[in-house]
């Protein structure tokens, strides 16, 4: 038996260390792409120029499965709006007021990965 035929019958040996490094580098690359995409999306959706401070959502509350009441600040006026699928209705117009302080303590919706992702995308 020749040396070439002996090498042909042996199965290839897997390099476990190289495979793990390749997997971790690929995972790191995917995570960098996701974080980079979020950053670019945040920059593209951020208001610019004159409209940056013109309109601001102060508060909102769900009153149904698809209906919300939202307070929007326009200049020195707050507009109370009813928002439903396909329609927005003005409910009231009030002068600007000092915002009510938030309740102390962590919000259960802000814990874990969804809260972290929300904070990351809302940070300016």
Number of C-alpha atoms within 10 A of each C-alpha: 5 6 7 8 9 9 10 9 8 8 7 8 6 8 8 9 9 9 11 11 11 12 12 11 12 12 12 12 11 12 12 12 12 12 12 12 12 15 13 11 12 16 13 10 8 10 13 10 6 7 8 10 12 10 13 13 12 13 12 15 11 12 12 9 7 9 15 17 20 21 22 19 22 14 12 9 14 21 19 20 18 20 19 15 8 5 8 14 11 12 13 11 14 12 10 14 10 5 8 6 6 6 7 6 6 8 9 8 10 13 10 9 10 11 14 12 12 12 12 14 14 10 7 8
